Amino acid sequence: MRALYKIESEWEKKRDQMLIGTDEEYKKVENTVNMLKNLNMQILQVLGIENGNWYITYKELGIRALDNMDKYGATYNEGYQIAQIEIDYAKQRKKIWEDHPKNRNEKLQAIEENKLNAIKKAVSTQISERWISINNSHLEYLLTKRYGLSKSQIIQFKNAYNTYAIEEYKIIHDQKKLSTSEKVNLLRNANNAFSRKVRPLFKDSSYKKWEGKRTHDFKQRIERKLNNNTL
């Protein structure tokens, strides 16, 4: 356990130093993801595969439980149960996407319905209703809670995003004669235009965080589409 404590302590120090560094925000997001992957690999080396996976899941559940306490006003036990359910059903969703069944949409819908029923059974009515409310409008929750946007600013943001989404659809589905690299460049330009459009809605520090996460997520989406040949 001393070896594990040393690994985690050193990892936290390196992560904290990286986060207060001068790298671009998107790079900090990428570095955090990669550092976490490396940490988990080291945990598996120290504890072995079975115990290591158990410990990694245990740590993730604890972190998500605390987050759920803040998000839904839940007790730790309720937050932990919500985290367990969300992780379990996320794994089921991932498997459906990987297996590509013909009735994929029906299976995904069934998973969401089963997840909702599990949440309702696991926690009080008040907390389950709070969970439903937030997850039915998760974008609004994030823009308010994490980035400090007002209701009117959220409306402007969503309008700008809808414009971007239409443009993305046209690039991917209507531009049949374009090469993959040309589509990627057009998508990148559309994403940059969207980011510039919503820039005035954020305070400087909030925009840097949002834009960093947006850049990272955009790159991940493009990579998935390239890997799945869906561009």
N, C-alpha and C positions, 0 to 999 in steps of 0.2 A: 504493500500500500504506500510505502514511502516513495517508491519509484513513480507510482501513479500521481501522488501529490506533487512531486517535483515536476513531472511533465506538465500537469495542468497549471501549476503556478507559473512556470516559465512561459507557457503558451499565453496566459492572461497578460503577463507583462509585455510580451512582444505584440500582442493584439492592441493593447492600450497605447503603446508607443506608436504603432502604425496609425491608429485612429486620430491621434493628435498631430500626425505628420503633415507634410505639405502635398501629398499625392492628391490627384483629382479624386472627387467623391466616388465616381464609378469604379475607380481603381481600388479604393478602400473596400467597396462592396465585394469586388472580385477577390481581393486579398483575404477578406474575412471568410468567404466561402472556402477558398483553397486552404486556409490555415485550419479551418474546422475539419476538413477532410484529412489533413495530415495528422491532426490531433487524434482523430478517431482511429487512424491506422496505427498510431503509436499505442493507443489503449488496447487495441486488438493484439498487438505484439506482446504487451505486458501481461494481459489477463487471459489471452487465448480467445479463440473465435466465439465460443458459446458464452462465456462469462463476460467477454468484452462487449458483445452485442447487447447482452442484458443490461450492462452498466450504461452503455450509450443511450439505450432507450429509456432507462430510469432517469438519467440526467435530463433528456429531452422532455420527458413527461413533467418533471419538476419545474423546469423553466416555463413550459406552456401552462402549467397549473397556475403559477404566479401571474402570468399574463392574463389568463382567463379571470382571475380574481378581480383584476383591475378593469378588464373589459366588460364583464357581465355583473360585477358586484357579487360574485359568488364566494362561498367559503373555499378553503384550500381543497377540501375533499371533493366539492362539486367541480372546481376547476380541474382537478386531477382526472375525475371521471369524464369530463368533457374532452380533455386532451386525449385520453385513451380511445374514446369513440372516434374522434376526428382522425387520429393516426390510423386506426384500424380501417376505417372506410376510405381514407386516402390510398392505402395500399390496395384495396379492392378496385378503386377507380384506375389506379396505375396499371393493374393487371388487365383490366378491360381494354385500355388503350393499347397495351402491348399485344394482346391476343387478336385484336381486330375482328371480333365476332360480327356476323351480319346484322344482328339485332342490337348493335352497340348502344344506340340511343335509349332503347327500352331498358337495357341493363343499367346504364348510367342513371336513368331516372329512378329505377328501383333502389339503387344504392342510396340516392339522396333521400328517398322516402324512408328507407330503413334507418338511415342515420338520424333523421328527424325523430322518428319514433323512439330510437334508443336514447336520444337526448331527453325527450319528454319523460321517459321512464326513470332516468338516472338522477334527475335534479328536480327541484321544486318548480311549480307552474310559473312563478315570477321569474326565475332564472331562465327557464326554457323560452318564455316569451321574449325576454331580453335577448337571448341568443338568436331567436328567429328574426327579431327586429333588426339587429345589427348585421346579420349575415344576408338579409334580404336587401340591404343597402350598404354593403361593405365599403364600396368606394367612397360614399359620403362620410362614413365613419372614419376612414383613414385620412381623407383630406381635412376633416375637422380636427381629429384627435392628434394626428402626427404632424400635420403641416399648417394648421391654424387658419384654414380658409373659412370664410363666412358662407351663408346659404346662397347669397347672390353670386359670390365668386365660384362656388361649386357649380351653379347653373352655367356660368360662362365656360368653366373648365369642361363640363360635359358636352356643351355645344361644340367646342373646339375639338374634343375627342371624336365626336360623331363625324365631323368633317374629315378627320384623319382616317377613321375606320372605313368610310366610304372610299376614300382615295386608296387605301391599302387593298380593299377588295378589288377595285378596278385594276390595280397593278398586277395582282396575283391571278385573277380569273379572266380579265378581259384583254390583257396585253399578250395574246398568244404568240405573237411573232418575236417577242423580246427574248433574249438569252437570260439565263439565270443570273449572271453577273449584272446585266442591265437592270433586272428587276430588283436585285439587292441594292443597287445604287439609288434607284427611284424610291424604294422603301426607306432607305436611310435619309434621303432628302426630305421625304414627307414627314418622317419622325422628327427631324431637326426643325422643320417648319412648325410642327405642332408644339414642340418645346418652346420655340420663340414666341408663339402665340399666347401661351399660358404664363410666360415669364412674369408679366406685370401683376399677376394674381398673388404671387408669393412674396414674402419677405426674403431678403438675400440669403440668410442662413437656411431657411426652409427650402428655398428653390434649389440650393446646392445639394441638399439631401435628396429631394425629389428627383432632380435631374440625374444624379448619380445612380439612383435605383432604377430609374427609367432606362438609362443607357445600358446598364447591366442586363435588365430583363429583355430589352429589345435585342441585344446581341444573342442572348440565350434562345429567344424565339426564332431568330433567323437561322441559328445553328441547327435547331431541331427540325425546321422546315427543310433545310438542305440535307440533313441526314435521312429524313423521311421522303425526300423527293416530292415535296408538296409545294414547290415554288414554280 
